[in-house]
């Protein structure tokens, strides 16, 4: 019998869902990203996105939404999987782990799973969770005033081909209301509203409906109160609906498919829309003092990756999650740049998916196969090379022409962190000091800054050692003053050097090797020898190493 060993060589990188809220703490602004079967939690800081947690989920994540129950200080996370499982998660600040507040199985014995993907939303007044998992059925999970989930039940829907469902924002004393966008057997599209009564477990006709909307309508965006209503997004028009046909506002746009949206303002007056070719739009609802929508404006901001999900963070910073290319963290500027764009890309997150094709080749002819993938779609298509090994992420880059050497030094021998960065150039040595999270140039009094450094390091006895062509200098770590200097006999020059915490070995002339003890603040010559050939390299390994 043969067995196969299957292991994941690369974590999922395809972003299909993202939400923002106060998940890890009442004052924390978090970005939560779903990548297939993994959940990533970030904290927004002045320095950027700080990773908090990366955890696997048993199942492919289908829907994701944050909500906050009455009296809670922070948000809870509700997610469902493609296998019809669901759970409600909270973040434990002490253990820094996720805790499961509720979980369950949403699968029914009968029913045809929806073709267009699962839909799951939470009533804005947090009275219930609504899910569309099977054609002709709407599942409701009631939430009591204390935030506990009650037994779920199904309600029959007359509409079999549902395009989208959203909860409308209504007053707290009203029943939860859903807006359904559907298609009839003649492929005409309409919408209608229903009120959900959790006590009688049935649907009642809602306050408004409309027959015959744009054939390309694919998306409903609920607008929060006090503006209220909903946006109906099509391929050529965007309409604001509130039940009164006389007050419906519609604007036209060039033919495009809007795949994602993100709310900017809490009152719902501005939205970001992502087109299927990567165009980023902003939609503005202009209203009067009574929050009646007077007009709408749509403006192109720039180009990003083809967005699957858009999450507005703060101060113009937006996360663009993509299933078709690399995800991005962007910043929106008020003024356009020389290319006519308001978008600045702050950071990119690599995405290998979707992989259209791949092959395994040995590019460097070393017997190690590497995977070359055809990744991405549309404008984000690319060739990627994947191989096993240690990955290096570049944090910063500085141009330093003519640099010959680089060493890091601690402030003292027992120090935990490096404080100085010694740079060696032809004819000079520069020292950078790290202070208050900034890197600035400084001088160490005992160092020879007008000469090229061959080697330097921390030495036992709380000293710093610098080796130049002319001498070995022992410098006090605390006072930064010169304690002792050693020079080669006869005015010779040092060509090579290496050291550890107690010893330094140098090559003088072309064939002389000298070993010196530099511990305890003194330089003592231990031995020297003449090599039979010219010396090209020296190294002294740490004691006990």
MIGU-364498 format. One line per field, with one value per residue (C-alpha): residue in three letters; x, y, z. Coordinates in steps of 0.02 Angstrom, whole numbers, plus 32768, in hexadecimal, padded with zeros to 4 digits. Layout:
BEGIN
rest: c(ALA,...)
east: c(X,...)
north: c(Y,...)
up: c(Z,...)
This chain:
BEGIN
rest: c(UNK,UNK,UNK,UNK,UNK,UNK,UNK,UNK,UNK,UNK,UNK,UNK,UNK,UNK,UNK,UNK,UNK,UNK,UNK,UNK,UNK,UNK,UNK,UNK,UNK,UNK,UNK,UNK,UNK,UNK,UNK,UNK,UNK,UNK,UNK,UNK,UNK,UNK,UNK,UNK,UNK,UNK,UNK,UNK,UNK,UNK,UNK,UNK,UNK,UNK,UNK,UNK,UNK,UNK,UNK,UNK,UNK,UNK,UNK,UNK,UNK,UNK,UNK,UNK,UNK,UNK,UNK,UNK,UNK,UNK,UNK,UNK,UNK,UNK,UNK,UNK,UNK,UNK,UNK,UNK,UNK,UNK,UNK,UNK,UNK,UNK,UNK,UNK,UNK,UNK,UNK,UNK,UNK,UNK,UNK,UNK,UNK,UNK,UNK,UNK,UNK,UNK,UNK,UNK,UNK,UNK,UNK,UNK,UNK,UNK,UNK,UNK,UNK,UNK,UNK,UNK,UNK,UNK,UNK,UNK,UNK,UNK,UNK,UNK,UNK,UNK,UNK,UNK,UNK,UNK,UNK,UNK,UNK,UNK,UNK,UNK,UNK,UNK,UNK,UNK,UNK,UNK,UNK,UNK,UNK,UNK,UNK,UNK,UNK,UNK,UNK,UNK,UNK,UNK,UNK,UNK,UNK,UNK,UNK,UNK,UNK,UNK,UNK,UNK,UNK,UNK,UNK,UNK,UNK,UNK,UNK,UNK,UNK,UNK,UNK,UNK,UNK,UNK,UNK,UNK,UNK,UNK,UNK,UNK,UNK,UNK,UNK,UNK,UNK,UNK,UNK,UNK,UNK,UNK,UNK,UNK,UNK,UNK,UNK,UNK,UNK,UNK,UNK,UNK,UNK,UNK,UNK,UNK,UNK,UNK,UNK,UNK,UNK,UNK,UNK,UNK,UNK,UNK,UNK,UNK,UNK,UNK,UNK,UNK,UNK,UNK,UNK,UNK,UNK,UNK,UNK,UNK,UNK,UNK,UNK,UNK,UNK,UNK,UNK,UNK,UNK,UNK,UNK,UNK,UNK,UNK,UNK,UNK,UNK,UNK,UNK,UNK,UNK,UNK,UNK,UNK,UNK,UNK,UNK,UNK,UNK,UNK,UNK,UNK,UNK,UNK,UNK,UNK,UNK,UNK,UNK,UNK,UNK,UNK,UNK,UNK,UNK,UNK,UNK,UNK,UNK,UNK,UNK,UNK,UNK,UNK,UNK,UNK,UNK,UNK,UNK,UNK,UNK,UNK,UNK,UNK,UNK,UNK,UNK,UNK,UNK,UNK,UNK,UNK,UNK,UNK,UNK,UNK,UNK,UNK,UNK,UNK,UNK,UNK,UNK,UNK,UNK,UNK,UNK,UNK,UNK,UNK,UNK,UNK,UNK,UNK,UNK,UNK,UNK,UNK,UNK,UNK,UNK,UNK,UNK,UNK,UNK,UNK,UNK,UNK,UNK,UNK,UNK,UNK,UNK,UNK,UNK,UNK,UNK,UNK,UNK,UNK,UNK,UNK,UNK,UNK,UNK,UNK,UNK,UNK,UNK,UNK,UNK,UNK,UNK,UNK,UNK,UNK,UNK,UNK,UNK,UNK,UNK,UNK,UNK,UNK,UNK,UNK,UNK,UNK,UNK,UNK,UNK,UNK,UNK,UNK,UNK,UNK,UNK,UNK,UNK,UNK,UNK,UNK,UNK,UNK,UNK,UNK,UNK,UNK,UNK,UNK,UNK,UNK,UNK,UNK,UNK,UNK,UNK,UNK,UNK,UNK,UNK,UNK,UNK,UNK,UNK,UNK,UNK,UNK,UNK,UNK,UNK,UNK,UNK,UNK,UNK,UNK,UNK,UNK,UNK,UNK,UNK,UNK,UNK,UNK,UNK,UNK,UNK,UNK,UNK,UNK,UNK,UNK,UNK,UNK,UNK,UNK,UNK,UNK,UNK,UNK,UNK,UNK,UNK,UNK,UNK,UNK,UNK,UNK,UNK,UNK,UNK,UNK,UNK,UNK,UNK,UNK,UNK,UNK,UNK,UNK,UNK,UNK,UNK,UNK,UNK,UNK,UNK,UNK,UNK,UNK,UNK,UNK,UNK,UNK,UNK,UNK,UNK,UNK,UNK,UNK,UNK,UNK,UNK,UNK,UNK,UNK,UNK,UNK,UNK,UNK,UNK,UNK,UNK,UNK,UNK,UNK,UNK,UNK,UNK,UNK,UNK,UNK,UNK,UNK,UNK,UNK,UNK,UNK,UNK,UNK,UNK,UNK,UNK,UNK,UNK,UNK,UNK,UNK,UNK,UNK,UNK,UNK,UNK,UNK,UNK,UNK,UNK,UNK,UNK,UNK,UNK,UNK,UNK)
east: c(8000,8040,802B,8038,807A,8023,8062,803E,80DB,8091,800A,7F70,7F8F,7EE9,7E81,7DC7,7D7F,7DB0,7D5A,7D8C,7D56,7D87,7DAC,7E46,7E16,7D99,7E14,7E6D,7E49,7E60,7E65,7E2E,7E5A,7E1C,7E91,7E39,7E4A,7EB2,7E80,7EFB,7EE1,7F3F,7F45,7F4F,7FDE,8035,80BE,8044,7FEE,8031,800D,7FB4,7F7D,7F83,7F17,7ED3,7E19,7DD7,7D81,7D82,7D3C,7CA1,7C61,7CA7,7C56,7C75,7BE9,7BD4,7B4B,7AFA,7B70,7C0B,7CAC,7CF4,7CBA,7C9E,7CC1,7C42,7C81,7C3C,7C95,7C6C,7C39,7BAA,7BFE,7BFD,7C4D,7C53,7D03,7D47,7DF8,7E40,7EB7,7F11,7F3B,7F42,7EDB,7E2E,7DA1,7D03,7C65,7BED,7BF4,7B7F,7B4D,7AE2,7ACD,7A1E,79EF,7997,79B2,7A1B,7AB6,7ABC,7B28,7B5B,7BAD,7B72,7B29,7B32,7B0A,7AE2,7A50,7A96,7A31,7A7F,79DA,7A06,7A7E,7A36,7A7E,7A53,7AA1,7A1F,79B0,7905,7936,796D,79B7,79A7,7A0D,79BA,7A25,79D8,79F7,7A86,7AE0,7ABD,7A90,79EA,79AF,79B7,7923,7901,7887,784B,787C,7814,78AB,7915,799F,79E0,7A69,7A87,7A37,7A5B,7A0F,79CF,79F6,7951,791D,7938,787F,785C,786C,790E,78F7,7953,7963,7967,79AB,7971,795A,78BA,78AD,78AF,7958,7910,794F,78E6,78F2,787D,7885,784B,7835,786B,7806,7870,77DD,7769,77FC,77BA,77D4,775F,7762,77D3,77B6,77EF,7816,783C,7825,78A2,794B,79EA,7A11,7AC5,7A99,7B04,7B1F,7ABE,7B15,7AAF,7ABB,7ABD,7A45,7A21,7A32,79EC,79B5,7A2A,7A99,7A76,7B14,7B0B,7B82,7B4D,7AED,7AEC,7A48,7A1B,7976,790D,785E,7827,7839,782F,78CA,7932,79D9,7A37,7ADD,7B29,7BDB,7C42,7C22,7C7D,7C63,7C6F,7CB5,7CCD,7CA1,7CD7,7C85,7CEC,7C7A,7C10,7B78,7B8B,7BA6,7C43,7C70,7D03,7CDA,7D52,7D40,7D6D,7E04,7E4C,7DFF,7DD9,7D43,7CFB,7C3E,7BFE,7B4A,7B20,7A94,7A3F,7A2D,799E,7A10,79A8,7A16,7A1C,7A9E,7B2A,7BD8,7C4F,7D08,7D9C,7E27,7EA8,7EDA,7EFC,7EFF,7E5B,7E01,7D9E,7D84,7D9E,7DB3,7DC9,7E39,7E59,7EA1,7E95,7EE9,7E8E,7EAC,7E8E,7E7B,7E8A,7E6B,7EB2,7F5A,7FBE,7F5C,7F8B,7F8A,7F6C,7F5A,7EDF,7F1B,7EAD,7F15,7F3F,7FF3,8048,7FF2,7F46,7F32,7EFF,7F44,7FED,801D,8069,8082,8060,8035,806C,7FE4,800D,7F59,7EFF,7F80,7F4E,7FE0,8089,8122,81B6,8263,8316,8342,83EE,841B,843D,83C5,8342,829D,8245,818E,816A,80B4,8042,7FEF,7F66,7EE5,7EB9,7F35,7F83,7FC5,807C,80FE,8137,81C6,81AA,8233,8258,82D1,82E2,8283,82C7,8252,82A3,8275,82D8,835A,83DF,8457,850D,8587,8636,8610,868F,8654,85C7,85C6,8548,857F,8527,8534,8586,85C3,852E,84B0,841A,8406,847A,848C,8511,8526,85DA,85F2,869C,86CA,876F,87CA,8744,86D0,8620,85B8,84FA,84A3,83F4,8393,82D8,82B3,831A,83C4,843B,84F5,856A,8623,867C,870E,8782,8764,87D2,874E,87C9,8800,87AB,8771,87A3,8748,86F3,868D,865F,86E6,86E2,870F,868A,86F3,86E1,8769,8790,8811,8853,88E6,8958,8924,88B0,8851,87FE,8776,8713,8659,8621,8699,86B5,876C,8808,8851,88DF,8923,898E,89F0,8A50,8B0D,8B74,8AE3,8A93,89DC,894D,88FC,8880,882C,87AD,877B,870A,86E0,8792,880B,883B,88A1,88F1,895B,89E8,8A4E,8A2B,8A56,8A5A,89CA,89BD,8946,891D,88BA,884B,87E3,87DB,880B,88BC,890E,898B,89E4,89D5,8A2C,8A62,8A94,8ACF,8A64,8AB5,8A41,89E7,8952,88A8,8830,8833,87AC,87AF,8714,86C6,870B,86A2,8650)
north: c(8000,80AC,8147,81FE,8283,8329,83CA,8482,84D5,8584,85D3,8616,86C5,86E5,8767,874B,87A9,8835,889B,8926,8946,8946,888D,887F,8911,899F,8A1F,89AF,89C3,8916,88D4,881E,87C4,871A,86B8,8616,85B2,862E,86C5,8755,87E0,8886,891F,89CA,8A2E,8AD1,8A64,89FF,8956,88EF,8832,87F4,8743,86C8,8631,85A1,857F,84CF,84F5,8574,8619,864D,86E6,875A,87E4,8844,8874,88B7,8883,88F6,8923,88D7,893B,88EE,8893,87DA,8780,8713,86A3,8614,8591,8544,84A3,8502,8511,85B4,85FA,869A,86C8,8743,8779,8753,87E2,877E,86E1,873F,86B4,869F,8657,8608,8656,85F0,8572,8504,84A9,8506,8474,8439,8389,83C5,8459,848E,84F3,859F,85B1,8666,864B,8652,86F5,871B,87C1,87FF,8872,8922,8921,8877,881A,878A,873D,8721,86A1,866D,85C1,8562,8597,85CE,85D1,865A,861D,8689,867A,86EB,874C,8774,881C,87CD,879D,86E2,8683,8627,8594,85B2,859D,85A6,8619,85F5,8673,8686,86C1,862F,868D,8707,877F,87D6,87ED,8875,88AE,8961,89DD,89FF,8A44,89CF,89BE,8979,88C6,8896,88BA,886A,88A8,881D,8833,87A2,8768,871E,8690,8713,8750,87F7,883B,8884,88A9,88A3,88B4,883D,8854,87BF,8790,871D,86F1,86B5,867A,86C2,874D,87DF,8852,88E6,89A0,89A7,8947,896A,8905,8910,8956,8959,88AD,88BE,88E3,8872,88C6,8917,898F,89B9,8A70,8A93,8B08,8B9A,8B94,8AE4,8A80,8A1F,8A31,89C0,89A9,8970,896C,8A16,8A6D,8A85,8AAF,8AE6,8A98,8AC1,8A86,8B28,8B22,8BDE,8BF1,8B68,8BAC,8B57,8B7D,8B2A,8AEB,8A98,89DD,8985,88FA,8933,88A1,88EF,8983,89D2,8A55,8AF0,8B54,8B0D,8B6B,8B19,8BB7,8B77,8ACC,8A80,8A10,8997,896E,88C7,8914,8962,8A10,8A5E,8AD4,8B41,8B58,8BF0,8C06,8CBF,8CE2,8D73,8D99,8D1A,8C94,8C89,8C55,8CE1,8C9E,8C1F,8C34,8BAD,8BD3,8B68,8B69,8AFC,8A4A,89BD,8900,88B2,88C3,8834,8890,8945,8979,8A2F,8A3F,8AF4,8B99,8B67,8ABD,8A2F,8974,892A,886D,8810,8760,878C,87DA,8823,8874,8927,89A6,8A4F,8B04,8B7B,8C2C,8CC3,8D03,8CA0,8C77,8C94,8BF7,8C35,8BB9,8BD3,8B28,8B05,8A50,8A40,8984,88EB,883B,87AF,873E,86A3,8681,865C,85E6,85C2,854D,851D,84B3,8476,84A4,84A9,855C,855D,84A9,847B,83E8,844E,845F,8507,8526,85A7,85DD,863E,86A7,8728,875A,87F0,887F,882D,8792,8767,86DD,86AC,863C,85D9,8578,8531,858E,8624,86BD,876C,8801,88A8,892A,89BF,89ED,8A75,8A9B,8A99,8AA5,8A65,8A09,8981,893B,8940,890E,891D,894A,8946,89D6,895F,88AB,886F,88D5,887D,88E9,8937,89F4,8A20,89F8,8A0C,8A2D,8A1E,8A7F,8A9C,8B1A,8B33,8AE2,8B1C,8AEA,8AED,8AEE,8AAB,8B1B,8B39,8AC3,8B31,8B17,8BAB,8BC4,8BD4,8BC6,8B55,8BB7,8B20,8AEA,8B1F,8B6A,8BA2,8AEF,8A58,89D8,8924,88D5,890D,88BC,88B5,8871,8828,88A8,891F,895E,897E,8948,899D,895A,89CF,89C1,8A17,89D2,8973,89EC,89B8,8A33,8A3E,8A18,8A8F,8B22,8B07,8B36,8ADC,8A62,8A11,8A09,8985,89A5,8929,8922,898B,89F9,896E,896D,88F8,88AA,882F,881B,87B2,87A2,8761,879C,877B,876C,87C4,877A,87EC,87D6,8854,886A,87D9,873D,8767,872D,8777,8738,87B3,87AA,8845,8812,8871,8918,88E7,88B5,8828,87D1,8714,86D1,86F5,868A,869C,864A,85F6,864F,86F4,86FF,871E,8703,86EE,86BB,8697,863A,8666,8602,8568,857F)
up: c(8000,7FD1,803C,800B,8081,8060,80AC,808D,8047,803B,80A6,804C,800A,7FB1,800F,7FFA,8090,8107,818F,8207,82BA,8372,8386,83F7,8469,847E,843A,83BB,8302,82B6,8205,81F9,8157,811C,80AB,807C,811D,8181,81E8,81FC,827C,826E,82DE,828D,82DA,82A6,825B,81F2,8203,8293,828B,8327,82FD,826D,828E,8223,8214,81F6,8152,80C5,8105,80A3,8101,8186,81EC,828E,8305,83B5,842D,84AC,853A,84E8,84E6,8448,83AC,8390,82EC,8293,8206,819F,8138,8090,80EB,8141,81EC,824E,82E9,834E,8389,8408,8430,84DD,8508,8590,852D,8486,8438,83ED,8456,8410,8454,83E9,835D,82FB,825C,81DC,8164,8136,8103,8067,7FF6,7F62,7F92,7F43,7EA7,7EC1,7F6B,801F,8063,811D,8170,821F,8240,8266,8309,8334,8342,82CE,8253,81A5,812C,807B,8064,7FFE,7F6E,7FAB,8064,80DA,817E,821A,82BA,833E,83BA,8463,84BE,8522,8481,848A,83ED,83E8,8380,82C5,8250,8194,8139,808A,8005,7F67,7F06,7ECB,7E6E,7EEF,7EB9,7F5F,800A,808A,812F,8128,81B3,820D,82B6,834A,836E,82BF,8284,8229,8170,80DE,802B,7FA9,7EF8,7E8C,7DD9,7D92,7D10,7C85,7CC4,7CFA,7DA1,7E2C,7EE5,7F78,8035,80BE,8178,81E3,827C,82E9,835A,82D1,8265,81C3,8144,8129,8090,80B3,809A,7FE4,7F46,7E90,7DF2,7D65,7D99,7D31,7CE8,7D21,7DD7,7E45,7EEC,7F7B,7FF2,808E,80C2,817F,81D5,81D4,8116,810A,8073,8002,7F6A,7ED6,7E70,7DBB,7D27,7CE3,7D6E,7E2B,7E82,7F32,7F68,8001,7FD2,7F81,7EC4,7EB9,7F25,7ED1,7E93,7E05,7DB3,7D1B,7D05,7C7F,7C69,7CF6,7D73,7E29,7E8E,7F3A,7FA7,804A,80B8,80E2,8156,81E3,81A2,80F7,8091,8038,7FF2,7F97,7F03,7EAE,7DF5,7DA7,7D4B,7DE9,7DDB,7E84,7E90,7F1A,7F22,7F82,7FBB,7FC7,8043,8099,8153,8161,8111,8073,7FE1,7F61,7EE8,7ED2,7E8A,7E4D,7E37,7E01,7E83,7E2D,7E0A,7E85,7E7F,7E49,7EF0,7F3B,7FDF,8016,80CD,80FC,8195,81C8,8189,80D3,80EA,8091,8084,7FD7,7FE3,7F3E,7F01,7E56,7E83,7F13,7F9F,7FCA,8056,8004,8038,7FE8,7FCB,7FB2,7F20,7E84,7E57,7DB0,7D6B,7D9E,7E2D,7EE3,7F14,7F65,7F85,8033,8039,7FCD,800A,7F94,7F4F,7EE7,7EB9,7E50,7E03,7D4F,7D2A,7D72,7D51,7DB7,7D75,7DB5,7D86,7DD9,7DAA,7E60,7E6D,7EC9,7E6D,7E6B,7E41,7DBB,7DC1,7D4E,7DD5,7DD4,7D53,7CE6,7CFD,7D98,7D3D,7D5E,7D64,7E14,7E4C,7EED,7F44,7FF0,805F,80D0,8098,80B4,80C0,8097,811C,80DC,805B,805C,7FCE,8010,7F7E,7FA2,8045,806F,8115,8194,824D,82DB,838C,8435,84AF,852C,8525,858E,852B,84DE,8444,83C4,83CA,8349,8291,8255,819B,8149,80AC,8052,80BE,8142,81C2,81ED,8284,828D,8337,8358,83CF,83E8,8357,82E2,8291,8297,8275,830C,833A,83B6,8400,840A,8356,82C3,824F,81CA,81A1,8155,81D6,81B2,8248,82E8,8373,842C,849F,854D,85D0,858B,84FA,8440,83C7,8321,82A6,821F,81A7,8226,82D0,8345,83B7,845A,848E,8531,8514,859E,8585,84C9,84E7,84A8,8528,84C6,8415,83BF,831F,82B1,82C1,824D,8219,81B2,8183,81B1,8117,8163,820D,826B,8321,83AA,8459,849A,8407,8367,82DA,8258,81BE,81AB,810F,809A,8100,81BB,822C,82DC,8364,83F0,8493,84A5,853D,85E1,8594,855F,84BB,84CD,843E,8452,83B9,8307,8274,81C2,813B,80A5,802C,8021,8099,8048,80DB,8199,8215,82CF,830B,83B4,8447,8463,83B9)
